[in-house]
Amino acid sequence: MSTSIPVQQADAPGGDFEQRDGGQLAAFTRVPPQDLDAEQSVIGSLMLSGSPGSASYRFFAETLETGIVAEEYYRPAHTTIHRAICDLRAAGEPVDPVTVADKLTQRGELARVGGASYLHTCVHAVPTAANGPHYAEIVRAKAYRRAVIESAQRILEYAYSEAGDEDEVRDLVEQQLTGIIAGTPGLHEAPPKVGDLYLDFVADLEDIQDGKKVGLTYGFADLDMITSGMRPANVTVVAAQSGVGKSTFALNAAVAAAKTGAKVMFSSLEMSGTELMQKIAAAEGKIALHHLTQQGGLTAEGWETVRRLGPELFQTLPLRVYRPDGASLGDIASAARACARDGGLELLVVDYLQLVEVEQSRTITREQAVASVSRGLKNLSVQLSCHVIALSQLNDDGLMRESRAIKNDASIVIKVERPDADEPESPRAGEVDLVIEKNRFGPTARVTVAAQLHYSRFVDMAQT
């Protein structure tokens, strides 16, 4: 027999909780935030000003331009009436109590909302249609508060249930809070029709045909041309054997994107912030890396270059470096969401996949664990509308370790190969091949760049 323990929430904003048997939290005992007078006034204002050509028609548009949607009303009847109003507007018909009543009658919903008399009640509740946008903002504010309460309820119920591990609890909390900060969560509109997408499609097509990049630059001209750059909500996997230069490539790409103003986060599970700064300084200042890492290696000229890089590069570059205390996917996702809230995030680099940890049960294999990381990063790119560069180790046979899912989740797969890695006397010494093995936006290809590893950078062949 379970025992119910009352939860004291007398001072909590939004309402008290009751404890259910089994530890589940019940719904709020207080009435959720709402303003039925304001809801009536919005509906009435729309019907007063909804006839095209009337002097007050602009108030109709201004009210809808607040972003108010049917789901934001507390009273279901108001939701139903708002939808009828919007359907009349979409059809180019006038909006008034008579036309709205007719539309609701056709749908068999007029009696459910209180009849034609209730529509007139809403109209008479409005002092002036000019106040419609103000009433709409009140309704939206109340809806937002209800959404906050619902998010808090989900967090509390999940916490009390003791389901999942610490990372899963934190992930739920952050997703709910991110939704609250971004706007009213949980209110979904129907997906757009292709006709609604057509103008954006044509605009993108014009940019492509005019040679404009549609994504962030990788920093290499031929690679950008073949892939059209790094697009939001997509993943690039950069794979190489150890020591070939995948981290160098990724850091070069991160800096190149940040130089265009893109917000970038580089998460390294191998290198410290100091090591990453040394590599950036070497690449951007053309300072030999070993001069930065060895005692007495930096000349007076080198010191002057480092000082110049401060105001000219580092203090203006929108690049964040993150080395998590642990190595969990939850840690990386948490930091990425924090970046998205604090100014935005357009590119996330993770160095590298096989070092990222996920919660493993006794039955999960290493391949399944890496697949979970790959899928998690793909989902994160969609949630945050950013591009992800995920680095991956290759086996000696040239295959990606542990998981085919890595390639499946990626939009672009680039293999980094150095012909002189095993042949120092190779006639192609100093060259690096960026082998595009998968490209959802174009052909596969092989792009050759120059390796200047003493500067910790790759550059286009034309720059050598």
C-alpha positions in Angstrom: 0.0 0.0 0.0 1.5 3.3 -1.0 1.4 6.4 1.2 0.5 9.9 -0.1 2.8 12.7 1.1 1.4 16.2 0.7 3.7 18.6 -1.1 3.7 22.1 0.4 3.6 24.7 -2.4 1.5 27.4 -0.8 3.7 30.2 -2.0 4.5 28.7 -5.5 3.5 30.9 -8.4 0.7 29.5 -10.5 -0.8 27.1 -7.9 -0.5 24.2 -5.4 0.2 20.6 -6.2 -1.6 17.5 -4.8 0.4 14.3 -4.4 -0.9 11.2 -6.3 -0.3 7.7 -5.1 3.0 6.4 -6.4 4.8 9.7 -6.2 3.2 11.3 -9.2 2.3 15.0 -9.0 -1.3 15.9 -9.7 -2.4 19.0 -11.7 -2.4 22.5 -10.2 -5.4 23.0 -7.8 -5.6 26.7 -8.7 -7.2 28.0 -11.9 -4.4 28.5 -14.5 -3.7 32.1 -15.6 -6.4 33.4 -18.0 -8.4 36.5 -18.9 -11.7 35.6 -20.4 -12.7 39.3 -20.8 -9.6 39.9 -22.9 -10.3 36.8 -25.0 -13.8 38.0 -25.6 -12.4 41.4 -26.6 -10.0 39.9 -29.1 -12.8 37.9 -30.8 -15.1 41.0 -30.7 -12.4 43.3 -32.1 -11.7 40.9 -35.0 -15.4 40.7 -35.9 -15.7 44.5 -35.6 -12.8 45.3 -37.9 -12.8 42.2 -40.2 -14.4 43.6 -43.4 -11.8 44.5 -46.1 -12.2 48.1 -47.2 -13.6 49.3 -43.9 -11.9 52.2 -42.0 -11.0 49.9 -39.1 -9.7 46.9 -41.2 -6.1 47.8 -40.3 -6.9 46.9 -36.7 -7.8 43.4 -37.8 -4.4 42.9 -39.4 -2.6 44.5 -36.4 -4.4 42.2 -34.0 -3.4 39.1 -36.0 0.2 40.4 -36.4 0.7 40.0 -32.7 1.1 36.3 -33.5 -2.0 35.2 -31.6 -3.2 31.7 -32.6 -6.3 29.8 -31.7 -4.5 27.5 -29.3 -3.6 30.5 -27.0 -7.2 31.0 -25.8 -8.1 29.4 -22.5 -11.8 28.9 -23.3 -12.3 26.3 -26.0 -15.2 28.2 -27.6 -12.9 31.1 -28.3 -10.4 28.7 -30.0 -13.2 27.5 -32.2 -14.4 31.0 -33.1 -10.8 32.2 -33.8 -10.3 29.4 -36.3 -13.5 30.3 -38.1 -12.4 33.9 -38.3 -9.0 32.9 -39.7 -10.6 30.6 -42.3 -12.9 33.4 -43.5 -9.9 35.7 -43.8 -7.9 33.1 -45.8 -10.9 32.8 -48.2 -11.0 36.5 -48.7 -14.5 36.8 -47.1 -15.6 39.6 -44.7 -15.5 38.8 -41.0 -18.4 39.9 -38.9 -20.9 38.2 -36.5 -23.1 37.1 -39.4 -20.4 35.5 -41.5 -18.7 33.9 -38.5 -22.1 32.4 -37.4 -22.7 31.0 -40.9 -19.2 29.4 -41.0 -19.8 27.8 -37.5 -23.2 26.6 -38.6 -21.7 24.9 -41.6 -19.3 23.1 -39.3 -22.0 22.2 -36.8 -20.2 24.2 -34.1 -22.4 27.2 -33.5 -24.4 25.8 -30.6 -21.2 24.6 -29.0 -19.7 28.1 -28.8 -22.9 29.6 -27.3 -24.9 30.4 -30.4 -25.1 33.6 -32.5 -26.0 35.6 -29.4 -22.6 34.9 -27.9 -20.8 36.3 -31.0 -22.7 39.5 -30.4 -21.8 39.4 -26.7 -18.1 39.4 -27.8 -18.6 42.3 -30.1 -20.4 44.4 -27.4 -17.5 43.7 -25.0 -15.2 45.8 -27.1 -14.9 49.5 -26.4 -13.0 50.0 -29.7 -11.4 47.8 -32.3 -8.3 49.8 -32.1 -7.5 48.1 -28.8 -7.5 44.6 -30.4 -3.7 44.2 -30.5 -3.5 45.2 -26.8 -6.1 42.6 -25.9 -4.3 40.0 -28.0 -1.0 40.6 -26.1 -2.9 40.0 -22.8 -4.2 36.7 -24.1 -0.8 35.7 -25.3 0.8 36.6 -22.0 -1.6 34.4 -20.1 -1.1 31.6 -22.5 2.7 31.9 -22.0 2.2 31.6 -18.2 0.1 28.5 -18.6 2.8 27.0 -20.9 5.5 27.8 -18.2 3.3 26.0 -15.6 2.9 23.0 -17.9 6.6 22.8 -18.5 7.3 23.0 -14.7 4.7 20.3 -14.2 6.4 18.0 -16.7 9.8 18.6 -15.0 8.4 17.9 -11.5 6.5 14.8 -12.6 9.7 13.4 -14.3 11.8 14.3 -11.3 9.4 12.6 -8.8 9.0 9.5 -11.0 12.8 8.7 -10.6 12.8 7.6 -14.2 16.0 8.0 -16.3 19.5 9.0 -15.1 20.9 12.4 -14.2 21.8 13.3 -17.8 18.3 12.5 -19.0 16.7 14.6 -16.2 19.0 17.6 -17.1 18.3 17.2 -20.8 14.5 17.3 -20.1 14.9 20.4 -17.9 17.0 22.2 -20.4 14.7 21.4 -23.3 11.7 22.7 -21.3 13.5 25.8 -20.2 14.9 26.5 -23.7 11.3 26.3 -25.0 10.1 28.7 -22.3 12.8 31.2 -23.1 12.3 31.0 -26.8 8.5 31.6 -26.6 5.4 29.8 -25.7 6.2 26.0 -25.9 3.9 23.3 -27.0 1.9 25.4 -29.5 2.4 23.8 -32.9 1.1 25.1 -36.2 0.3 22.8 -39.2 3.4 22.2 -41.4 3.5 24.7 -44.4 2.2 23.7 -47.8 4.6 23.6 -50.7 2.9 26.6 -52.1 3.9 28.6 -49.0 7.5 27.4 -49.5 7.7 28.3 -53.1 8.9 31.9 -52.8 11.6 31.0 -50.3 12.6 28.1 -52.7 13.0 30.5 -55.6 15.0 33.0 -53.5 17.4 30.2 -52.5 17.6 29.0 -56.1 18.5 32.5 -57.3 21.3 32.6 -54.7 22.6 29.2 -55.8 22.5 30.2 -59.5 24.2 33.5 -58.8 27.1 31.6 -57.1 26.3 32.8 -53.5 27.0 30.3 -50.7 24.0 29.0 -48.9 25.9 27.7 -46.0 28.8 28.6 -43.7 32.2 28.4 -45.3 34.6 25.6 -44.5 37.5 27.9 -45.4 38.3 26.0 -48.6 37.0 27.3 -51.9 36.6 24.0 -53.8 35.1 22.3 -50.8 32.5 25.1 -50.4 31.7 25.0 -54.1 31.0 21.2 -54.1 29.1 21.1 -50.9 27.5 24.6 -50.9 29.0 25.1 -47.4 27.7 24.1 -44.0 23.9 24.3 -43.8 21.8 24.5 -40.6 20.3 21.3 -39.2 22.9 19.1 -40.9 26.0 17.2 -39.9 29.4 16.9 -41.5 31.5 13.9 -40.4 35.3 14.4 -40.7 37.1 11.1 -40.5 40.8 10.3 -40.4 43.3 8.0 -38.8 45.1 9.4 -35.8 47.7 12.1 -36.5 46.5 12.9 -40.0 45.0 16.2 -39.2 41.2 16.0 -38.7 41.4 18.3 -35.6 43.4 20.8 -37.6 40.9 20.7 -40.4 38.0 21.2 -38.0 39.6 24.0 -36.1 40.5 25.8 -39.4 36.9 25.5 -40.5 35.6 26.7 -37.2 37.8 29.8 -37.3 36.9 30.5 -41.0 33.2 30.3 -40.2 33.6 32.6 -37.1 35.5 35.1 -39.2 32.3 35.6 -41.3 30.4 36.4 -38.1 29.0 33.0 -37.5 28.5 31.9 -33.8 30.7 28.9 -33.3 31.4 26.5 -30.4 34.4 24.1 -30.5 34.1 21.2 -28.0 37.3 19.3 -27.6 37.6 16.2 -25.6 41.3 15.9 -26.3 42.8 19.4 -26.2 42.6 22.1 -23.5 41.6 25.7 -24.2 45.3 26.7 -24.1 46.2 24.1 -26.7 43.4 25.2 -29.0 44.5 28.9 -28.6 48.1 27.9 -29.5 46.9 26.3 -32.7 44.7 29.2 -33.7 47.5 31.7 -33.1 49.9 29.5 -35.1 47.5 29.3 -38.0 46.4 32.9 -38.1 49.7 34.5 -37.2 51.9 32.1 -39.3 53.9 31.3 -36.2 55.5 27.9 -36.0 53.5 25.9 -33.5 56.6 24.6 -31.7 57.7 28.2 -31.1 54.5 28.7 -29.1 54.9 25.5 -27.1 58.6 25.5 -26.2 60.4 27.6 -23.6 62.1 30.6 -25.3 60.8 29.7 -28.7 59.0 32.9 -29.4 61.0 35.7 -31.0 60.3 39.4 -30.5 58.5 39.4 -33.8 56.4 36.5 -32.7 55.4 38.2 -29.5 54.4 41.3 -31.5 52.2 39.0 -33.7 50.6 37.4 -30.7 49.8 40.9 -29.3 48.3 42.0 -32.6 46.1 39.0 -32.8 44.4 40.0 -29.6 42.4 43.0 -30.7 42.4 42.1 -34.4 41.2 38.5 -34.0 40.6 36.9 -30.6 38.6 39.8 -29.1 36.2 40.0 -32.0 35.9 36.3 -33.1 32.5 34.8 -32.1 34.2 31.5 -31.2 33.7 29.6 -27.9 36.0 26.8 -26.8 34.5 24.2 -24.5 36.2 21.3 -22.8 33.7 19.5 -20.6 34.6 18.2 -17.2 33.2 14.9 -18.2 32.8 13.6 -21.7 29.0 13.0 -21.9 26.7 14.0 -24.8 24.6 15.7 -22.2 27.4 18.0 -21.2 28.0 19.0 -24.8 24.3 19.5 -25.5 24.0 21.6 -22.4 26.8 23.9 -23.4 25.4 24.2 -26.9 22.0 25.2 -25.7 23.6 27.8 -23.4 25.3 29.2 -26.5 22.1 29.2 -28.4 20.4 31.2 -25.6 23.3 33.6 -25.3 23.6 35.1 -28.7 22.9 32.1 -30.9 24.8 29.1 -32.3 25.4 28.4 -36.0 28.2 25.8 -35.9 29.1 23.2 -33.3 32.3 21.1 -33.6 32.8 18.0 -31.6 36.3 16.5 -31.4 35.7 13.5 -31.4 32.8 11.1 -31.6 34.4 8.0 -30.1 35.4 9.9 -26.9 31.8 11.1 -26.2 30.1 9.0 -23.5 26.4 8.0 -23.2 24.7 6.2 -20.4 25.2 2.5 -21.1 23.2 -0.4 -19.8 24.5 -3.9 -19.6 22.9 -4.9 -22.8 24.1 -2.0 -25.0 27.2 -2.5 -27.3 29.9 0.0 -28.0 28.6 0.3 -31.6 25.1 1.1 -30.2 26.6 3.7 -27.8 28.4 5.5 -30.6 25.3 5.3 -32.8 23.4 7.0 -29.9 26.0 9.8 -29.9 25.7 10.2 -33.6 21.9 10.4 -33.5 22.0 12.7 -30.5 24.3 15.2 -32.4 22.0 15.0 -35.5 19.0 15.7 -33.3 20.8 18.6 -31.6 21.6 20.2 -35.0 17.9 20.2 -35.9 16.8 21.4 -32.5 19.2 24.3 -32.5 19.2 24.9 -36.3 23.0 24.8 -36.4 25.5 22.8 -38.4 27.6 20.1 -36.6 31.0 19.0 -37.5 31.6 15.6 -35.8 35.1 14.2 -36.0 35.6 10.4 -36.1 38.5 8.1 -35.8 39.2 5.6 -38.7 40.5 2.1 -38.2 43.7 1.0 -39.9 41.6 -0.4 -42.7 40.1 3.0 -43.4 36.6 2.3 -41.9 35.0 4.4 -39.2 35.2 2.9 -35.8 32.3 1.1 -34.2 29.3 2.5 -36.1 27.8 2.7 -39.5 25.2 5.0 -38.1 27.8 7.8 -38.1 27.7 7.8 -41.9 24.0 7.4 -42.1 23.3 10.4 -39.8 25.7 12.7 -41.7 24.8 14.8 -44.7 28.4 15.1 -45.7 31.3 12.7 -45.0 34.8 13.9 -45.5 37.8 11.6 -45.2 41.2 13.3 -44.6 44.1 11.6 -46.2 47.8 12.5 -46.3 49.7 10.8 -49.1 53.0 11.4 -47.2 51.7 10.1 -43.9 53.3 6.7 -44.6 55.7 7.8 -47.4 57.8 10.8 -46.3 59.4 10.8 -49.7 56.1 10.8 -51.6 56.0 13.1 -54.6 52.8 14.5 -53.1 54.5 15.5 -49.8 52.7 18.5 -48.2 49.4 17.7 -49.9 46.2 16.6 -48.2 43.2 15.0 -49.9 39.7 15.9 -48.6 37.8 12.9 -49.9 34.0 13.7 -50.0 32.6 10.2 -49.7 29.0 11.4 -49.1 27.4 14.6 -50.2 23.6 15.1 -49.9 23.9 18.4 -51.7 26.1 17.5 -54.7 28.6 15.0 -56.1 31.3 13.1 -54.3 34.8 14.4 -55.1 38.4 14.7 -54.0 39.6 18.1 -53.0 43.4 18.6 -52.6 44.7 21.2 -50.2 48.1 22.1 -48.9 49.2 21.0 -45.4 51.2 23.6 -43.4 51.2 21.6 -40.2 54.1 23.6 -38.7 51.5 26.4 -38.7 48.7 24.0 -37.7 46.7 24.7 -40.8 45.5 23.5 -44.2 45.2 26.1 -47.0 43.9 26.1 -50.6 46.6 25.1 -53.1 46.3 28.5 -54.7 47.5 30.1 -51.4 50.8 28.2 -51.4 
